[in-house]
Amino acid sequence: MEKLPVQRRGKKKSSNEPKHTYLQVGDRVYHKKFKSWGGGVVLETWSSNLPGGLCYVRILFQDGKQRVFDNSFDSACCCYYTGITLLNRMEL
């Protein structure tokens, strides 16, 4: 039997490639589904150095609570897809 060619479904990322993140520290945002939270400011972002690792963002909303969201565009659970909308980006 002949060997069948191996089909690759996508380019594999190396650990030194930058992650595709949505938010940066200092960005002003709001959540489309939870307007009662008010506006928010990104306080912190962090990402794993491991290949396939996760990226998170911590946001302080006007209701006084800090909430953590997935910050990777490569993830189906990215905060962009769940309703976090960027109002403006402030350069620090």
VMD Tcl script that draws the C-alpha trace (Angstrom):
set ca {
  {0.00 0.00 0.00}
  {1.29 3.46 -0.87}
  {2.02 5.98 1.79}
  {-0.56 8.75 1.81}
  {0.65 12.34 2.13}
  {0.21 13.89 5.53}
  {-2.11 16.87 5.43}
  {-1.26 19.76 7.70}
  {-4.17 21.84 8.94}
  {-2.27 24.96 9.82}
  {1.07 26.45 10.54}
  {2.42 25.33 13.88}
  {3.52 28.24 16.05}
  {6.90 28.26 17.65}
  {7.25 29.54 21.20}
  {9.11 32.68 20.12}
  {6.37 33.94 17.78}
  {4.29 36.75 19.28}
  {0.75 35.87 20.33}
  {-2.20 37.59 18.68}
  {-3.62 39.53 21.59}
  {-6.57 41.91 21.60}
  {-6.06 44.30 24.53}
  {-3.08 46.13 26.00}
  {-2.50 47.77 29.37}
  {-4.29 51.14 29.54}
  {-7.00 50.33 26.97}
  {-10.51 51.53 27.79}
  {-13.27 48.98 27.18}
  {-16.88 48.06 27.93}
  {-18.85 44.82 27.83}
  {-21.77 44.72 25.37}
  {-23.81 42.24 27.43}
  {-23.15 43.67 30.90}
  {-23.56 47.43 30.57}
  {-24.25 47.65 34.33}
  {-20.53 46.99 34.92}
  {-19.77 50.36 33.32}
  {-16.58 51.13 31.45}
  {-13.32 49.45 32.27}
  {-9.57 49.94 32.09}
  {-7.07 47.16 31.36}
  {-4.79 46.86 34.39}
  {-2.67 43.87 33.47}
  {-1.98 41.43 30.66}
  {0.02 38.25 30.79}
  {0.71 35.32 28.52}
  {2.36 31.95 28.84}
  {5.78 31.33 27.32}
  {4.81 27.73 26.56}
  {3.66 26.85 23.05}
  {-0.13 26.83 23.03}
  {-0.19 28.63 26.37}
  {-2.93 31.00 27.44}
  {-3.15 34.82 27.40}
  {-5.18 36.69 29.97}
  {-6.18 40.27 30.65}
  {-7.35 41.82 33.96}
  {-9.88 44.66 33.66}
  {-11.11 47.02 36.40}
  {-14.71 48.06 35.74}
  {-16.58 51.07 37.12}
  {-18.60 48.82 39.45}
  {-15.35 48.34 41.38}
  {-14.72 44.72 40.41}
  {-11.74 43.31 38.57}
  {-12.52 40.62 36.02}
  {-10.19 38.34 34.06}
  {-10.73 37.37 30.42}
  {-8.97 35.37 27.70}
  {-6.97 37.81 25.55}
  {-5.89 35.58 22.64}
  {-7.45 36.05 19.18}
  {-6.45 32.44 18.47}
  {-8.94 31.25 21.11}
  {-12.69 30.87 20.57}
  {-13.11 32.26 24.11}
  {-11.28 35.52 23.38}
  {-12.79 38.50 25.22}
  {-13.45 40.10 21.81}
  {-15.84 37.29 20.87}
  {-17.55 37.31 24.27}
  {-18.48 41.00 24.14}
  {-15.55 43.12 25.34}
  {-15.34 46.16 23.05}
  {-12.31 48.43 22.79}
  {-13.31 52.10 23.18}
  {-9.90 53.67 22.67}
  {-6.27 52.78 23.01}
  {-4.16 55.04 25.17}
  {-0.41 55.06 24.58}
  {1.40 54.94 27.92}
}
mol new
graphics top color blue
foreach p $ca { graphics top sphere $p radius 0.5 }
foreach p [lrange $ca 0 end-1] q [lrange $ca 1 end] { graphics top cylinder $p $q radius 0.2 }
display resetview
